[in-house]
Structures are given as C-alpha cells and as structure tokens.
Amino acid sequence: MMQVSSSARRFPRVLDRIPVLLRPQLSRFCDPVDAVDGLPLSGQWPRPRSFSFQNPRPFVTTDGDPRPSTTMFQQLVHHPLCSPMVRAFFSSVANKEAGQPTEIVRELYQKMSKSVEARTMPPNAWLWSLISNSANQEDIKLLFQMLQKLRIFRLSNLRIHANFNCHLCMRVSEACAHAGALEYGLKALRKHNVYGLTPTIGSAHYLLLHAKEHNDAKLMVKIMDVLQKNSLPLQPGTADIVFSICYNTNKWDLISKYARRFIKAGVKLHRTSFDIWMEFAAKIGDAHSIWKIEKLRAKSVKGQTLASGFSCAKGFLLERNPESAAATIHLLYQNLPDQKKSRIPDELQRLISEWPLEVIKRQKKEDKKALAESFKSDIPAMVTSLLNMGL
C-alpha cells in the first residue's frame, strides 16, 4: 500500500490535464451510445490523424491573382540575375493553357537536335539544363524525344551501349512529377526502355510522393505494379510513403496487400510504417490485425512508440479488457522519453472522445449498439484504473 502511494506521488497527474467532461465519474462523459441511432454526417466526425503534408501556399500578386502579372513576368524573366529555372517557371505559366513547351526548353531542344544532326554529341550541361527546366507536359514530351535521340546517337556513333546513369533517371522522374507528366514518369521506371534510362526505386519515390501529395491511390497502384513488373527492389522508405497514402485515402485493403508484399520481400519496416499500420487497424476496430502487426513490430523494433502503445491499448478495449488497456498506457508513460510524455494527455483525450465514434461508424449496423455499450462501460473503467495507478 505504501508503494502504491509512493508511486502515485512520483507520477504527475496526467489525467488532470484532460477536460473535465471526459472524466468517467461525471455525468457528461462522452457517451458513444447516444451517437449510434443518429450518427452524424461524415463531415461532422472528428478529423482522423493525417500523415500527409500540406501543399505550399501559392504565389499571389497584389491584386489577388495567383499568377504573376505581365509586368512582373517581364521584369523577372529578363532580369540578368534571373536563373533558367525561374524563367522556365514563369514561361510555363504563360504557355500552360496553350499546351506549348516553354521557350527555354524549346530553344535547348532545337540546339541539341542540330548538334545531333551534325553528328556531334551535345554538351552534358545542355541535357541537365533541359531536365531542370522542364516545367509542363509539353516540356517533358520534348525531353523524352531528346533522350531517345541521344540514346540512338550514343549507340550508332559513339558505340556506347550503356544507359545513362541512375542519377540522371532520378532527375528525369523528379521533373515528370513536378510537371505532372505521370505517364512519362512511369515510362522512366521500365527496365527496357528506348530512352536509355536506368530506373531505380529512388526514381519511383518521386512519383509516389506526388501521389501522396494529391492523395492519389490509383496512381500509387500503377507505380507499385510497374515496380513489381520490372523487379525493382522495395525499400523501407517506399513502405513509409505507400502506407501513408493508404491511410490518408482510407484503403485498408491496399495497405494489407502491400504490407504482405513488403514483408515477403524482406523489407525491414521503419517505426513510422508500423505506427501508421497499427493506427489504421485500430481506427477500423480490427483487434486481430493490431496484435498481428504488434508481433511483427516487436521482432524488428525495440520499445513502444506513442502510436503503437495507444494502438495496443485500443486493442485491449476492443477485446473488453480495460485493465490491460490502462496498464499498457501506464507502462508507456514510464518508458517514453520525457519530451514525449507531454503528448499522452492529448492521445488519451482522442482515445476517449474521438476514437470510439470513429470505430462505431465503421461497424455493421447490427454491431454498432453492442460495441457502443461496451465502450460506455470499458472506457470509464480504463480511466478509473489509470487514476488508481497514479497517472
């Protein structure tokens, strides 16, 4: 008894930082049952955690137009210190609607074509400049036409059978993603191509990041199919991006499918991937998957993270074991670094007020009421256990 009291004094009162309405001993505790019969519209539910990054703010002129004014365009493009990349950007704004290549890309393409026709290899700097200045679909089209010409020239005139190096391929893929020329980007991932490109998984990451930025699960599937057909090795970083896209687009079937592929390929997943995967399983109320993922995680990663620990606690609640859920959170608090302990109250608040509603709305109609009833009794029991532990 003395030890329990001493332990209670050592731990700060974490639950004191949670709003009073979430306390189980008060009548205003969030009651999931009340939300079963009249579930709010999807837009009214608390927003799930997002693993995506926000787009940068667009450039806006003084008159509110997100595109540069004509005067500003002329001043910047013709300024002696203006870089080719800046000129390409503003030129692409002017030519985008007309579907034309930018002026600097068209000039580079013409110079390089004349050099090839004269049976002279264009300087490497021209090719790199062509890649870095490609800003729209038509630019990328000219870039790939030039790559094909250079491939033929290297074979016929220089007797060079090797492809361009993988670094060049990565820059080409980056340009495709930047310009939104995704079909060309997929061509750059094929081992057997007429452009002399050497595909790598790093090139695929540029396209996957584009899919992540736009929450485009269909593009992700296309990229993963191309990677499989061309036997490109998967990496832990690939899983981080793929799992994030699946989570943000609510594709549990896809994250399950690709997780099996990564594990079968022997990829050692990062903590981030396990966290996303476990949180997704908890969000849909799949306790079996939570424990399956936790078993895999424990084999390759030491210690719990905030996300994995709370996912395990949710797994215990789904199995109607509030005491084990409380013990998991208490142990997590003891083992987490001091700088991360301050985040536990926020996670606990989300578990109490947001997570039950998120899980209930995903269940079958006939199962919703029973699950809500279990949460109504088990979540207060978990909080009471935490209070008794001195948390």
C-alpha positions in Angstrom: 0.0 0.0 0.0 2.9 2.3 0.9 4.5 1.5 -2.5 1.3 2.4 -4.4 1.0 5.7 -2.6 4.7 6.5 -3.3 4.2 5.7 -7.0 1.2 7.9 -7.1 3.2 10.8 -5.7 6.1 10.3 -8.2 3.9 10.5 -11.4 2.3 13.8 -12.3 -1.4 13.8 -12.6 -1.7 13.3 -16.3 -5.5 12.9 -16.2 -5.7 16.4 -14.6 -4.8 17.8 -18.0 -7.8 16.2 -19.7 -11.0 18.3 -19.8 -13.5 17.6 -17.0 -16.2 16.4 -19.4 -14.1 13.4 -20.2 -13.9 12.1 -16.6 -15.8 8.9 -16.1 -17.1 9.9 -12.7 -19.0 12.8 -14.2 -22.4 12.6 -16.0 -21.1 14.5 -19.0 -18.7 11.7 -20.1 -18.9 11.2 -23.8 -21.5 8.5 -24.4 -20.9 6.6 -27.7 -24.4 5.0 -27.4 -26.0 8.4 -28.0 -24.3 8.6 -31.3 -25.4 5.2 -32.6 -29.0 5.9 -33.6 -28.3 9.3 -35.1 -24.8 9.1 -36.5 -23.7 12.5 -37.8 -22.7 13.0 -41.3 -19.1 12.1 -42.3 -18.1 15.7 -42.4 -19.1 16.2 -38.8 -16.9 13.4 -37.4 -13.6 14.4 -35.8 -10.9 14.5 -38.3 -8.7 11.4 -38.3 -4.9 11.8 -37.9 -3.3 12.7 -41.2 0.1 11.6 -42.3 0.1 13.8 -45.4 2.0 17.1 -45.9 0.3 20.3 -46.9 0.8 22.0 -50.2 2.9 25.2 -50.1 0.9 28.4 -50.3 0.5 29.6 -53.9 2.2 32.8 -55.0 -0.3 35.6 -55.0 0.1 39.0 -56.5 -1.1 42.3 -55.0 -4.4 42.1 -57.0 -5.2 38.6 -55.7 -4.3 36.8 -58.9 -2.3 33.7 -58.1 -0.4 34.0 -61.3 2.3 36.6 -61.9 1.3 39.8 -63.6 2.6 40.6 -67.1 4.9 43.4 -65.7 6.3 41.2 -63.0 6.8 38.4 -65.6 8.8 40.6 -67.9 10.9 42.1 -65.1 11.8 38.7 -63.7 12.3 36.8 -66.9 14.6 39.4 -68.5 16.5 40.3 -65.3 20.2 39.4 -65.7 20.3 37.6 -62.4 17.2 35.5 -63.1 18.0 31.8 -63.2 17.0 29.5 -66.0 14.7 27.6 -63.5 12.8 30.8 -62.7 12.5 31.7 -66.4 11.2 28.3 -67.1 8.6 28.6 -64.3 7.2 31.9 -65.5 7.4 30.8 -69.1 5.4 27.7 -68.2 2.7 29.8 -66.7 2.3 31.7 -70.0 2.3 28.5 -72.1 0.4 26.1 -69.9 -3.0 27.0 -71.1 -1.9 26.9 -74.8 -0.3 23.5 -74.3 3.0 24.6 -75.6 6.6 24.0 -74.4 8.3 26.7 -72.5 10.6 28.9 -74.5 13.9 27.9 -72.8 13.1 24.2 -73.3 12.2 24.7 -76.9 15.5 26.5 -77.5 17.5 23.8 -75.8 15.8 21.1 -77.7 16.5 22.8 -81.0 20.1 23.4 -80.2 20.6 19.8 -79.2 18.8 18.5 -82.2 21.1 20.5 -84.5 24.1 19.1 -82.7 22.9 15.5 -83.1 22.1 16.1 -86.8 25.7 17.4 -87.2 26.9 14.1 -85.6 28.2 16.0 -82.6 27.3 14.9 -79.1 25.6 17.8 -77.3 27.3 19.1 -74.1 26.1 17.3 -71.0 25.2 20.7 -69.5 22.5 21.2 -72.1 20.8 17.9 -71.2 20.9 18.7 -67.5 19.5 22.2 -68.3 16.8 20.6 -70.4 15.8 18.3 -67.5 15.9 21.1 -64.8 13.8 23.5 -66.9 11.1 21.1 -68.0 8.0 22.5 -66.3 5.0 21.2 -68.1 3.7 18.2 -70.2 5.0 19.5 -73.5 8.4 20.1 -72.0 8.6 16.6 -70.8 7.5 15.3 -74.2 10.4 17.1 -75.8 12.7 15.9 -73.1 11.9 12.3 -73.8 12.2 12.8 -77.5 15.7 14.1 -77.0 16.6 11.3 -74.6 15.6 8.8 -77.4 17.6 10.7 -80.0 20.7 10.7 -77.7 20.2 7.0 -77.0 20.3 6.3 -80.7 23.3 8.6 -81.2 25.3 7.0 -78.4 24.7 3.6 -79.9 25.3 4.3 -83.6 28.0 7.0 -83.4 29.8 6.5 -80.1 29.3 2.8 -79.7 28.1 3.3 -76.1 25.7 0.6 -75.2 25.3 1.5 -71.5 22.3 3.5 -70.3 22.5 6.9 -68.7 23.4 6.8 -65.1 20.7 6.3 -62.4 21.2 9.8 -61.1 20.0 11.2 -64.4 17.0 8.9 -64.3 16.1 10.2 -60.8 16.2 13.8 -62.0 14.0 12.9 -65.0 11.5 11.3 -62.7 11.6 14.3 -60.4 10.9 16.6 -63.4 8.0 14.4 -64.5 6.4 14.6 -61.0 7.0 18.3 -60.9 5.3 18.8 -64.3 2.5 16.3 -63.6 3.6 14.2 -66.6 3.0 11.0 -64.8 2.7 8.6 -67.8 6.2 9.7 -68.8 7.3 9.2 -65.2 6.1 5.6 -65.3 8.0 5.0 -68.6 11.1 6.1 -66.7 10.6 3.1 -64.3 10.7 0.4 -67.0 14.0 -1.5 -67.3 13.6 -2.0 -71.0 13.0 1.5 -72.5 14.1 3.3 -75.6 15.3 6.4 -73.7 18.5 4.9 -72.2 17.2 5.5 -68.6 18.3 3.4 -65.7 15.3 3.0 -63.3 15.8 2.9 -59.5 13.5 2.8 -56.5 14.6 6.4 -55.8 13.0 7.4 -59.1 9.8 5.8 -58.0 9.8 7.7 -54.8 9.4 11.0 -56.6 6.2 9.7 -58.3 4.9 8.2 -55.0 5.5 11.5 -53.2 3.4 13.1 -55.9 0.7 10.5 -55.3 0.9 11.2 -51.6 0.6 15.0 -52.1 -2.6 14.5 -54.1 -4.0 11.5 -52.1 -4.0 9.6 -55.4 -4.3 5.9 -54.5 -4.8 4.9 -58.2 -1.5 6.4 -59.2 0.1 4.6 -56.3 -1.3 1.3 -57.5 0.1 2.0 -61.0 3.5 2.7 -59.7 3.6 -0.4 -57.5 2.5 -2.5 -60.4 5.4 -1.1 -62.6 7.8 -1.7 -59.8 6.7 -5.3 -59.5 6.8 -6.0 -63.2 10.3 -4.5 -63.5 11.6 -6.2 -60.4 12.8 -3.0 -58.7 13.7 -3.7 -55.1 11.5 -2.2 -52.4 12.9 -0.2 -49.5 11.7 0.8 -46.1 11.2 4.4 -47.4 8.8 3.0 -50.0 6.6 1.5 -47.4 6.5 4.8 -45.4 5.1 6.6 -48.4 2.7 3.7 -49.5 1.3 3.2 -46.0 0.8 6.9 -45.6 -1.2 7.1 -48.9 -3.3 4.1 -47.9 -4.1 5.6 -44.5 -5.0 9.1 -45.9 -7.2 7.6 -48.6 -8.8 5.1 -46.3 -7.6 2.0 -48.2 -7.3 -0.8 -45.7 -7.3 -3.5 -48.4 -4.4 -1.8 -50.1 -2.3 -1.4 -47.0 -2.9 -5.1 -46.2 -1.9 -6.1 -49.7 1.3 -4.1 -49.9 2.3 -4.9 -46.3 2.4 -8.6 -47.3 4.5 -7.7 -50.3 7.0 -5.7 -48.3 7.3 -8.4 -45.6 7.6 -11.2 -48.2 10.4 -9.1 -49.9 12.3 -9.0 -46.6 11.9 -5.2 -46.2 12.7 -4.1 -42.6 9.9 -1.6 -42.0 10.5 1.7 -40.1 8.8 2.6 -36.9 6.7 5.1 -38.9 5.3 2.3 -41.1 4.3 0.2 -38.1 2.7 3.2 -36.4 0.6 4.0 -39.5 -0.4 0.4 -40.0 -1.3 -0.2 -36.3 -3.3 3.1 -36.1 -5.2 2.2 -39.2 -6.1 -1.2 -37.7 -7.2 0.5 -34.5 -9.3 3.0 -36.5 -11.3 0.3 -38.2 -11.6 -1.7 -34.9 -9.6 -4.7 -36.0 -8.1 -6.1 -32.8 -6.8 -9.3 -34.6 -4.7 -7.2 -37.0 -3.4 -5.0 -34.2 -1.9 -8.0 -32.4 -0.6 -9.4 -35.7 1.2 -6.2 -36.5 2.4 -5.8 -33.0 4.0 -9.2 -33.2 5.9 -8.3 -36.4 6.8 -4.9 -34.9 8.3 -6.4 -31.8 10.6 -8.6 -33.9 12.3 -5.7 -35.7 11.8 -2.6 -33.5 12.6 -2.2 -29.8 10.3 -0.3 -27.5 6.9 1.2 -28.0 6.1 4.5 -29.7 3.2 6.7 -28.7 1.2 5.5 -31.7 1.9 1.8 -31.2 1.3 1.9 -27.5 -2.1 3.5 -27.8 -3.0 1.2 -30.6 -2.4 -1.8 -28.3 -4.5 -0.1 -25.6 -7.3 0.3 -28.1 -6.9 -3.4 -29.0 -7.5 -4.3 -25.4 -10.6 -2.1 -25.3 -11.9 -3.9 -28.4 -11.4 -7.1 -26.5 -13.2 -5.7 -23.4 -10.1 -5.7 -21.2 -9.9 -2.1 -19.8 -7.5 -3.0 -17.1 -4.9 -4.2 -19.6 -5.5 -1.1 -21.7 -4.8 1.1 -18.6 -1.7 -1.0 -17.8 -0.4 -0.5 -21.3 -0.8 3.3 -21.2 0.8 3.4 -17.7 3.8 1.3 -18.9 4.1 3.5 -22.0 4.2 6.6 -19.8 7.0 5.1 -17.7 9.2 4.2 -20.7 8.7 7.1 -23.0 11.3 9.9 -23.1 10.4 13.0 -21.1 9.8 15.1 -24.1 7.1 12.7 -25.4 5.3 12.2 -22.1 3.6 15.6 -22.5 1.7 14.2 -25.6 0.0 11.4 -23.6 -2.9 13.6 -22.4 -3.8 14.6 -25.9 -3.6 11.0 -27.1 -5.8 9.9 -24.2 -8.3 12.6 -24.9 -8.5 11.4 -28.6 -8.9 7.8 -27.4 -11.8 8.8 -25.2 -13.7 11.3 -27.3 -12.8 10.6 -30.9 -11.7 7.0 -31.4 -15.0 5.3 -30.2 -17.1 7.3 -32.7 -14.6 6.5 -35.5 -14.8 2.8 -34.8 -18.5 2.6 -34.3 -19.3 4.3 -37.6 -17.3 1.7 -39.5 -19.1 -1.3 -38.0 -22.1 -3.1 -39.4 -25.5 -1.7 -38.4 -26.3 -4.7 -36.2 -22.9 -4.5 -34.3 -22.9 -0.8 -33.6 -25.1 -0.8 -30.5 -23.2 -3.6 -28.8 -19.8 -2.0 -29.4 -21.1 1.3 -28.1 -22.4 -0.3 -24.9 -19.0 -1.9 -24.3 -17.2 1.4 -24.8 -19.7 3.1 -22.4 -18.6 0.8 -19.6 -15.0 -0.1 -20.5 -13.6 3.3 -21.2 -14.6 4.7 -17.8 -13.2 1.6 -16.2 -9.9 2.1 -18.0 -9.7 5.8 -16.8 -10.5 4.7 -13.3 -7.7 2.2 -13.4 -5.3 4.9 -14.6 -6.4 7.1 -11.7 -5.7 4.3 -9.3 -2.3 3.8 -10.8 -1.5 7.4 -10.0 -1.4 8.6 -13.6 
